[in-house]
Amino acid sequence: MAPVARFRNVVLDCPDPRALARFYAEIVGGTPDDTRKDFRVFADPAGHPFCLCRIEHD
């Protein structure tokens, strides 16, 4: 039987996406994508993506 849904990635709201991406890279390896200012994509060595973003809250 085929799965109904598949977990694709994790998105975390954080105050400093660049710092959090570097933190995860130091712990599990991988390389953060630093091409955007308020949004980072980090993939661990197995290729699992983590999306880190900064959302302005009221």
PQR file with spaces between the fields and no chain letter, atoms N, CA, C, O and H, PARSE charges and radii, in Angstrom:
ATOM       1  N    MET     1       0.840   -1.183    0.000 -0.4000 1.5000
ATOM       2  CA   MET     1       0.000    0.000    0.000 -0.0000 2.0000
ATOM       3  C    MET     1       0.891    1.255    0.000  0.5500 1.7000
ATOM       4  O    MET     1       1.843    1.346    0.774 -0.5500 1.4000
ATOM       5  N    ALA     2       0.578    2.190   -0.852 -0.4000 1.5000
ATOM       6  CA   ALA     2       1.331    3.440   -0.942 -0.0000 2.0000
ATOM       7  C    ALA     2       1.004    4.340    0.249  0.5500 1.7000
ATOM       8  O    ALA     2      -0.132    4.350    0.723 -0.5500 1.4000
ATOM       9  H    ALA     2      -0.196    2.116   -1.481  0.4000 1.0000
ATOM      10  N    PRO     3       2.000    5.103    0.740 -0.5600 1.5000
ATOM      11  CA   PRO     3       1.737    6.007    1.863  0.2800 2.0000
ATOM      12  C    PRO     3       0.770    7.118    1.456  0.5500 1.7000
ATOM      13  O    PRO     3       0.746    7.540    0.300 -0.5500 1.4000
ATOM      14  N    VAL     4      -0.019    7.582    2.412 -0.4000 1.5000
ATOM      15  CA   VAL     4      -0.995    8.645    2.168 -0.0000 2.0000
ATOM      16  C    VAL     4      -0.310    9.996    2.073  0.5500 1.7000
ATOM      17  O    VAL     4      -0.665   10.822    1.232 -0.5500 1.4000
ATOM      18  H    VAL     4       0.000    7.240    3.352  0.4000 1.0000
ATOM      19  N    ALA     5       0.673   10.221    2.934 -0.4000 1.5000
ATOM      20  CA   ALA     5       1.382   11.506    2.948 -0.0000 2.0000
ATOM      21  C    ALA     5       2.867   11.242    3.186  0.5500 1.7000
ATOM      22  O    ALA     5       3.260   10.192    3.693 -0.5500 1.4000
ATOM      23  H    ALA     5       0.962    9.550    3.617  0.4000 1.0000
ATOM      24  N    ARG     6       3.658   12.204    2.812 -0.4000 1.5000
ATOM      25  CA   ARG     6       5.101   12.094    3.007 -0.0000 2.0000
ATOM      26  C    ARG     6       5.609   13.368    3.654  0.5500 1.7000
ATOM      27  O    ARG     6       5.271   14.472    3.225 -0.5500 1.4000
ATOM      28  H    ARG     6       3.338   13.057    2.400  0.4000 1.0000
ATOM      29  N    PHE     7       6.419   13.212    4.684 -0.4000 1.5000
ATOM      30  CA   PHE     7       7.013   14.337    5.388 -0.0000 2.0000
ATOM      31  C    PHE     7       8.191   14.837    4.556  0.5500 1.7000
ATOM      32  O    PHE     7       9.160   14.100    4.372 -0.5500 1.4000
ATOM      33  H    PHE     7       6.693   12.316    5.032  0.4000 1.0000
ATOM      34  N    ARG     8       8.136   16.061    4.054 -0.4000 1.5000
ATOM      35  CA   ARG     8       9.175   16.559    3.151 -0.0000 2.0000
ATOM      36  C    ARG     8      10.233   17.405    3.828  0.5500 1.7000
ATOM      37  O    ARG     8      11.423   17.210    3.581 -0.5500 1.4000
ATOM      38  H    ARG     8       7.350   16.660    4.204  0.4000 1.0000
ATOM      39  N    ASN     9       9.831   18.344    4.680 -0.4000 1.5000
ATOM      40  CA   ASN     9      10.838   19.184    5.325 -0.0000 2.0000
ATOM      41  C    ASN     9      10.283   19.814    6.597  0.5500 1.7000
ATOM      42  O    ASN     9       9.099   19.692    6.910 -0.5500 1.4000
ATOM      43  H    ASN     9       8.864   18.503    4.881  0.4000 1.0000
ATOM      44  N    VAL    10      11.155   20.477    7.305 -0.4000 1.5000
ATOM      45  CA   VAL    10      10.826   21.168    8.544 -0.0000 2.0000
ATOM      46  C    VAL    10      11.072   22.651    8.320  0.5500 1.7000
ATOM      47  O    VAL    10      12.097   23.033    7.754 -0.5500 1.4000
ATOM      48  H    VAL    10      12.117   20.576    7.051  0.4000 1.0000
ATOM      49  N    VAL    11      10.145   23.487    8.757 -0.4000 1.5000
ATOM      50  CA   VAL    11      10.325   24.941    8.668 -0.0000 2.0000
ATOM      51  C    VAL    11      10.295   25.504   10.078  0.5500 1.7000
ATOM      52  O    VAL    11       9.336   25.280   10.817 -0.5500 1.4000
ATOM      53  H    VAL    11       9.312   23.178    9.217  0.4000 1.0000
ATOM      54  N    LEU    12      11.329   26.226   10.453 -0.4000 1.5000
ATOM      55  CA   LEU    12      11.426   26.823   11.778 -0.0000 2.0000
ATOM      56  C    LEU    12      11.475   28.337   11.670  0.5500 1.7000
ATOM      57  O    LEU    12      12.253   28.884   10.889 -0.5500 1.4000
ATOM      58  H    LEU    12      12.108   26.408    9.853  0.4000 1.0000
ATOM      59  N    ASP    13      10.652   29.007   12.447 -0.4000 1.5000
ATOM      60  CA   ASP    13      10.699   30.464   12.570 -0.0000 2.0000
ATOM      61  C    ASP    13      11.717   30.767   13.665  0.5500 1.7000
ATOM      62  O    ASP    13      11.633   30.209   14.759 -0.5500 1.4000
ATOM      63  H    ASP    13      10.020   28.562   13.082  0.4000 1.0000
ATOM      64  N    CYS    14      12.666   31.633   13.385 -0.4000 1.5000
ATOM      65  CA   CYS    14      13.694   31.950   14.367 -0.0000 2.0000
ATOM      66  C    CYS    14      14.169   33.387   14.149  0.5500 1.7000
ATOM      67  O    CYS    14      14.015   33.928   13.054 -0.5500 1.4000
ATOM      68  H    CYS    14      12.735   32.086   12.496  0.4000 1.0000
ATOM      69  N    PRO    15      14.743   34.008   15.181 -0.5600 1.5000
ATOM      70  CA   PRO    15      15.172   35.396   15.046  0.2800 2.0000
ATOM      71  C    PRO    15      16.409   35.585   14.162  0.5500 1.7000
ATOM      72  O    PRO    15      16.596   36.662   13.595 -0.5500 1.4000
ATOM      73  N    ASP    16      17.256   34.557   14.036 -0.4000 1.5000
ATOM      74  CA   ASP    16      18.477   34.681   13.243 -0.0000 2.0000
ATOM      75  C    ASP    16      18.710   33.397   12.441  0.5500 1.7000
ATOM      76  O    ASP    16      19.427   32.504   12.892 -0.5500 1.4000
ATOM      77  H    ASP    16      17.105   33.682   14.497  0.4000 1.0000
ATOM      78  N    PRO    17      18.101   33.305   11.246 -0.5600 1.5000
ATOM      79  CA   PRO    17      18.224   32.078   10.438  0.2800 2.0000
ATOM      80  C    PRO    17      19.668   31.707   10.104  0.5500 1.7000
ATOM      81  O    PRO    17      20.003   30.522   10.071 -0.5500 1.4000
ATOM      82  N    ARG    18      20.516   32.682    9.859 -0.4000 1.5000
ATOM      83  CA   ARG    18      21.917   32.394    9.503 -0.0000 2.0000
ATOM      84  C    ARG    18      22.641   31.705   10.667  0.5500 1.7000
ATOM      85  O    ARG    18      23.352   30.720   10.467 -0.5500 1.4000
ATOM      86  H    ARG    18      20.244   33.644    9.886  0.4000 1.0000
ATOM      87  N    ALA    19      22.456   32.230   11.874 -0.4000 1.5000
ATOM      88  CA   ALA    19      23.118   31.640   13.041 -0.0000 2.0000
ATOM      89  C    ALA    19      22.594   30.233   13.325  0.5500 1.7000
ATOM      90  O    ALA    19      23.372   29.341   13.662 -0.5500 1.4000
ATOM      91  H    ALA    19      21.879   33.031   12.036  0.4000 1.0000
ATOM      92  N    LEU    20      21.292   30.030   13.194 -0.4000 1.5000
ATOM      93  CA   LEU    20      20.729   28.711   13.446 -0.0000 2.0000
ATOM      94  C    LEU    20      21.187   27.702   12.400  0.5500 1.7000
ATOM      95  O    LEU    20      21.434   26.542   12.731 -0.5500 1.4000
ATOM      96  H    LEU    20      20.659   30.755   12.920  0.4000 1.0000
ATOM      97  N    ALA    21      21.302   28.118   11.158 -0.4000 1.5000
ATOM      98  CA   ALA    21      21.808   27.229   10.103 -0.0000 2.0000
ATOM      99  C    ALA    21      23.252   26.823   10.391  0.5500 1.7000
ATOM     100  O    ALA    21      23.616   25.660   10.213 -0.5500 1.4000
ATOM     101  H    ALA    21      21.102   29.060   10.889  0.4000 1.0000
ATOM     102  N    ARG    22      24.075   27.771   10.833 -0.4000 1.5000
ATOM     103  CA   ARG    22      25.469   27.447   11.178 -0.0000 2.0000
ATOM     104  C    ARG    22      25.524   26.486   12.368  0.5500 1.7000
ATOM     105  O    ARG    22      26.344   25.568   12.394 -0.5500 1.4000
ATOM     106  H    ARG    22      23.779   28.715   10.978  0.4000 1.0000
ATOM     107  N    PHE    23      24.637   26.706   13.360 -0.4000 1.5000
ATOM     108  CA   PHE    23      24.572   25.839   14.531 -0.0000 2.0000
ATOM     109  C    PHE    23      24.283   24.392   14.115  0.5500 1.7000
ATOM     110  O    PHE    23      24.989   23.473   14.527 -0.5500 1.4000
ATOM     111  H    PHE    23      23.971   27.452   13.338  0.4000 1.0000
ATOM     112  N    TYR    24      23.237   24.194   13.293 -0.4000 1.5000
ATOM     113  CA   TYR    24      22.900   22.841   12.853 -0.0000 2.0000
ATOM     114  C    TYR    24      24.012   22.234   12.007  0.5500 1.7000
ATOM     115  O    TYR    24      24.258   21.031   12.093 -0.5500 1.4000
ATOM     116  H    TYR    24      22.663   24.941   12.958  0.4000 1.0000
ATOM     117  N    ALA    25      24.683   23.032   11.200 -0.4000 1.5000
ATOM     118  CA   ALA    25      25.781   22.530   10.376 -0.0000 2.0000
ATOM     119  C    ALA    25      26.927   22.017   11.251  0.5500 1.7000
ATOM     120  O    ALA    25      27.555   21.009   10.927 -0.5500 1.4000
ATOM     121  H    ALA    25      24.483   24.009   11.130  0.4000 1.0000
ATOM     122  N    GLU    26      27.197   22.707   12.352 -0.4000 1.5000
ATOM     123  CA   GLU    26      28.262   22.270   13.258 -0.0000 2.0000
ATOM     124  C    GLU    26      27.900   20.966   13.961  0.5500 1.7000
ATOM     125  O    GLU    26      28.777   20.149   14.239 -0.5500 1.4000
ATOM     126  H    GLU    26      26.687   23.526   12.616  0.4000 1.0000
ATOM     127  N    ILE    27      26.619   20.767   14.249 -0.4000 1.5000
ATOM     128  CA   ILE    27      26.203   19.576   14.988 -0.0000 2.0000
ATOM     129  C    ILE    27      26.090   18.346   14.092  0.5500 1.7000
ATOM     130  O    ILE    27      26.632   17.292   14.425 -0.5500 1.4000
ATOM     131  H    ILE    27      25.906   21.431   14.023  0.4000 1.0000
ATOM     132  N    VAL    28      25.394   18.462   12.959 -0.4000 1.5000
ATOM     133  CA   VAL    28      25.136   17.278   12.131 -0.0000 2.0000
ATOM     134  C    VAL    28      25.878   17.276   10.807  0.5500 1.7000
ATOM     135  O    VAL    28      25.797   16.302   10.059 -0.5500 1.4000
ATOM     136  H    VAL    28      24.954   19.318   12.688  0.4000 1.0000
ATOM     137  N    GLY    29      26.599   18.343   10.502 -0.4000 1.5000
ATOM     138  CA   GLY    29      27.280   18.429    9.220 -0.0000 2.0000
ATOM     139  C    GLY    29      26.372   19.085    8.198  0.5500 1.7000
ATOM     140  O    GLY    29      25.269   19.518    8.535 -0.5500 1.4000
ATOM     141  H    GLY    29      26.665   19.134   11.110  0.4000 1.0000
ATOM     142  N    GLY    30      26.812   19.163    6.981 -0.4000 1.5000
ATOM     143  CA   GLY    30      26.023   19.812    5.938 -0.0000 2.0000
ATOM     144  C    GLY    30      26.454   21.247    5.746  0.5500 1.7000
ATOM     145  O    GLY    30      27.330   21.749    6.451 -0.5500 1.4000
ATOM     146  H    GLY    30      27.707   18.811    6.707  0.4000 1.0000
ATOM     147  N    THR    31      25.830   21.901    4.783 -0.4000 1.5000
ATOM     148  CA   THR    31      26.182   23.269    4.440 -0.0000 2.0000
ATOM     149  C    THR    31      24.933   24.124    4.321  0.5500 1.7000
ATOM     150  O    THR    31      24.014   23.774    3.580 -0.5500 1.4000
ATOM     151  H    THR    31      25.119   21.492    4.211  0.4000 1.0000
ATOM     152  N    PRO    32      24.885   25.255    5.049 -0.5600 1.5000
ATOM     153  CA   PRO    32      23.737   26.155    4.909  0.2800 2.0000
ATOM     154  C    PRO    32      23.800   26.926    3.590  0.5500 1.7000
ATOM     155  O    PRO    32      24.884   27.229    3.092 -0.5500 1.4000
ATOM     156  N    ASP    33      22.653   27.233    3.041 -0.4000 1.5000
ATOM     157  CA   ASP    33      22.538   28.057    1.839 -0.0000 2.0000
ATOM     158  C    ASP    33      22.407   29.509    2.290  0.5500 1.7000
ATOM     159  O    ASP    33      21.406   29.880    2.904 -0.5500 1.4000
ATOM     160  H    ASP    33      21.772   26.987    3.445  0.4000 1.0000
ATOM     161  N    ASP    34      23.404   30.326    1.992 -0.4000 1.5000
ATOM     162  CA   ASP    34      23.415   31.723    2.429 -0.0000 2.0000
ATOM     163  C    ASP    34      23.050   32.700    1.318  0.5500 1.7000
ATOM     164  O    ASP    34      23.527   33.834    1.322 -0.5500 1.4000
ATOM     165  H    ASP    34      24.217   30.025    1.493  0.4000 1.0000
ATOM     166  N    THR    35      22.227   32.292    0.382 -0.4000 1.5000
ATOM     167  CA   THR    35      21.916   33.164   -0.742 -0.0000 2.0000
ATOM     168  C    THR    35      20.799   34.163   -0.453  0.5500 1.7000
ATOM     169  O    THR    35      20.599   35.094   -1.233 -0.5500 1.4000
ATOM     170  H    THR    35      21.839   31.370    0.379  0.4000 1.0000
ATOM     171  N    ARG    36      20.070   33.995    0.642 -0.4000 1.5000
ATOM     172  CA   ARG    36      18.976   34.912    0.973 -0.0000 2.0000
ATOM     173  C    ARG    36      19.205   35.545    2.335  0.5500 1.7000
ATOM     174  O    ARG    36      19.950   35.011    3.157 -0.5500 1.4000
ATOM     175  H    ARG    36      20.232   33.239    1.276  0.4000 1.0000
ATOM     176  N    LYS    37      18.565   36.684    2.573 -0.4000 1.5000
ATOM     177  CA   LYS    37      18.783   37.412    3.822 -0.0000 2.0000
ATOM     178  C    LYS    37      18.003   36.825    5.001  0.5500 1.7000
ATOM     179  O    LYS    37      18.594   36.557    6.047 -0.5500 1.4000
ATOM     180  H    LYS    37      17.960   37.117    1.905  0.4000 1.0000
ATOM     181  N    ASP    38      16.706   36.621    4.857 -0.4000 1.5000
ATOM     182  CA   ASP    38      15.875   36.183    5.981 -0.0000 2.0000
ATOM     183  C    ASP    38      15.376   34.750    5.858  0.5500 1.7000
ATOM     184  O    ASP    38      14.467   34.348    6.586 -0.5500 1.4000
ATOM     185  H    ASP    38      16.226   36.839    4.007  0.4000 1.0000
ATOM     186  N    PHE    39      15.955   33.978    4.952 -0.4000 1.5000
ATOM     187  CA   PHE    39      15.500   32.604    4.756 -0.0000 2.0000
ATOM     188  C    PHE    39      16.714   31.752    4.419  0.5500 1.7000
ATOM     189  O    PHE    39      17.475   32.086    3.512 -0.5500 1.4000
ATOM     190  H    PHE    39      16.693   34.304    4.361  0.4000 1.0000
ATOM     191  N    ARG    40      16.894   30.674    5.131 -0.4000 1.5000
ATOM     192  CA   ARG    40      18.012   29.774    4.870 -0.0000 2.0000
ATOM     193  C    ARG    40      17.465   28.368    4.658  0.5500 1.7000
ATOM     194  O    ARG    40      16.485   27.970    5.287 -0.5500 1.4000
ATOM     195  H    ARG    40      16.276   30.403    5.868  0.4000 1.0000
ATOM     196  N    VAL    41      18.094   27.640    3.787 -0.4000 1.5000
ATOM     197  CA   VAL    41      17.797   26.231    3.629 -0.0000 2.0000
ATOM     198  C    VAL    41      19.064   25.487    4.022  0.5500 1.7000
ATOM     199  O    VAL    41      20.149   25.745    3.501 -0.5500 1.4000
ATOM     200  H    VAL    41      18.891   27.964    3.276  0.4000 1.0000
ATOM     201  N    PHE    42      18.897   24.564    4.945 -0.4000 1.5000
ATOM     202  CA   PHE    42      20.016   23.773    5.415 -0.0000 2.0000
ATOM     203  C    PHE    42      19.676   22.320    5.147  0.5500 1.7000
ATOM     204  O    PHE    42      18.583   21.870    5.490 -0.5500 1.4000
ATOM     205  H    PHE    42      18.016   24.354    5.368  0.4000 1.0000
ATOM     206  N    ALA    43      20.585   21.583    4.546 -0.4000 1.5000
ATOM     207  CA   ALA    43      20.367   20.154    4.314 -0.0000 2.0000
ATOM     208  C    ALA    43      21.456   19.381    5.048  0.5500 1.7000
ATOM     209  O    ALA    43      22.642   19.686    4.929 -0.5500 1.4000
ATOM     210  H    ALA    43      21.473   21.949    4.267  0.4000 1.0000
ATOM     211  N    ASP    44      21.029   18.372    5.811 -0.4000 1.5000
ATOM     212  CA   ASP    44      22.009   17.541    6.493 -0.0000 2.0000
ATOM     213  C    ASP    44      22.709   16.656    5.465  0.5500 1.7000
ATOM     214  O    ASP    44      22.296   16.626    4.306 -0.5500 1.4000
ATOM     215  H    ASP    44      20.065   18.124    5.907  0.4000 1.0000
ATOM     216  N    PRO    45      23.756   15.937    5.862 -0.5600 1.5000
ATOM     217  CA   PRO    45      24.495   15.121    4.885  0.2800 2.0000
ATOM     218  C    PRO    45      23.638   14.096    4.139  0.5500 1.7000
ATOM     219  O    PRO    45      23.986   13.702    3.026 -0.5500 1.4000
ATOM     220  N    ALA    46      22.525   13.660    4.735 -0.4000 1.5000
ATOM     221  CA   ALA    46      21.641   12.706    4.048 -0.0000 2.0000
ATOM     222  C    ALA    46      20.697   13.399    3.078  0.5500 1.7000
ATOM     223  O    ALA    46      19.966   12.734    2.343 -0.5500 1.4000
ATOM     224  H    ALA    46      22.243   13.981    5.639  0.4000 1.0000
ATOM     225  N    GLY    47      20.705   14.748    3.068 -0.4000 1.5000
ATOM     226  CA   GLY    47      19.867   15.495    2.133 -0.0000 2.0000
ATOM     227  C    GLY    47      18.517   15.918    2.681  0.5500 1.7000
ATOM     228  O    GLY    47      17.687   16.423    1.925 -0.5500 1.4000
ATOM     229  H    GLY    47      21.299   15.288    3.665  0.4000 1.0000
ATOM     230  N    HIS    48      18.267   15.728    3.981 -0.4000 1.5000
ATOM     231  CA   HIS    48      17.003   16.154    4.575 -0.0000 2.0000
ATOM     232  C    HIS    48      17.019   17.670    4.777  0.5500 1.7000
ATOM     233  O    HIS    48      17.886   18.183    5.484 -0.5500 1.4000
ATOM     234  H    HIS    48      18.941   15.318    4.595  0.4000 1.0000
ATOM     235  N    PRO    49      16.076   18.395    4.169 -0.5600 1.5000
ATOM     236  CA   PRO    49      16.103   19.862    4.262  0.2800 2.0000
ATOM     237  C    PRO    49      15.442   20.396    5.532  0.5500 1.7000
ATOM     238  O    PRO    49      14.448   19.854    6.015 -0.5500 1.4000
ATOM     239  N    PHE    50      16.018   21.462    6.051 -0.4000 1.5000
ATOM     240  CA   PHE    50      15.442   22.249    7.131 -0.0000 2.0000
ATOM     241  C    PHE    50      15.351   23.667    6.605  0.5500 1.7000
ATOM     242  O    PHE    50      16.361   24.222    6.174 -0.5500 1.4000
ATOM     243  H    PHE    50      16.825   21.903    5.659  0.4000 1.0000
ATOM     244  N    CYS    51      14.185   24.263    6.627 -0.4000 1.5000
ATOM     245  CA   CYS    51      14.006   25.645    6.177 -0.0000 2.0000
ATOM     246  C    CYS    51      13.940   26.523    7.409  0.5500 1.7000
ATOM     247  O    CYS    51      13.109   26.297    8.289 -0.5500 1.4000
ATOM     248  H    CYS    51      13.364   23.811    6.978  0.4000 1.0000
ATOM     249  N    LEU    52      14.788   27.501    7.479 -0.4000 1.5000
ATOM     250  CA   LEU    52      14.864   28.407    8.614 -0.0000 2.0000
ATOM     251  C    LEU    52      14.502   29.793    8.118  0.5500 1.7000
ATOM     252  O    LEU    52      15.101   30.289    7.163 -0.5500 1.4000
ATOM     253  H    LEU    52      15.462   27.684    6.764  0.4000 1.0000
ATOM     254  N    CYS    53      13.525   30.426    8.760 -0.4000 1.5000
ATOM     255  CA   CYS    53      13.078   31.733    8.295 -0.0000 2.0000
ATOM     256  C    CYS    53      12.805   32.659    9.469  0.5500 1.7000
ATOM     257  O    CYS    53      12.637   32.223   10.608 -0.5500 1.4000
ATOM     258  H    CYS    53      13.039   30.024    9.535  0.4000 1.0000
ATOM     259  N    ARG    54      12.768   33.914    9.168 -0.4000 1.5000
ATOM     260  CA   ARG    54      12.426   34.922   10.150 -0.0000 2.0000
ATOM     261  C    ARG    54      11.111   35.548    9.707  0.5500 1.7000
ATOM     262  O    ARG    54      11.015   36.117    8.619 -0.5500 1.4000
ATOM     263  H    ARG    54      12.905   34.269    8.243  0.4000 1.0000
ATOM     264  N    ILE    55      10.109   35.436   10.558 -0.4000 1.5000
ATOM     265  CA   ILE    55       8.791   35.997   10.261 -0.0000 2.0000
ATOM     266  C    ILE    55       8.539   37.163   11.212  0.5500 1.7000
ATOM     267  O    ILE    55       8.676   37.023   12.428 -0.5500 1.4000
ATOM     268  H    ILE    55      10.188   34.974   11.441  0.4000 1.0000
ATOM     269  N    GLU    56       8.177   38.288   10.664 -0.4000 1.5000
ATOM     270  CA   GLU    56       7.856   39.436   11.504 -0.0000 2.0000
ATOM     271  C    GLU    56       6.529   39.189   12.210  0.5500 1.7000
ATOM     272  O    GLU    56       5.525   38.872   11.572 -0.5500 1.4000
ATOM     273  H    GLU    56       8.066   38.402    9.677  0.4000 1.0000
ATOM     274  N    HIS    57       6.533   39.335   13.528 -0.4000 1.5000
ATOM     275  CA   HIS    57       5.341   39.135   14.333 -0.0000 2.0000
ATOM     276  C    HIS    57       4.818   40.480   14.809  0.5500 1.7000
ATOM     277  O    HIS    57       5.588   41.414   15.032 -0.5500 1.4000
ATOM     278  H    HIS    57       7.349   39.593   14.046  0.4000 1.0000
ATOM     279  N    ASP    58       3.506   40.572   14.963 -0.4000 1.5000
ATOM     280  CA   ASP    58       2.904   41.812   15.446 -0.0000 2.0000
ATOM     281  C    ASP    58       3.094   41.973   16.928  0.5500 1.7000
ATOM     282  O    ASP    58       2.648   42.965   17.504 -0.5500 1.4000
ATOM     283  H    ASP    58       2.880   39.813   14.781  0.4000 1.0000
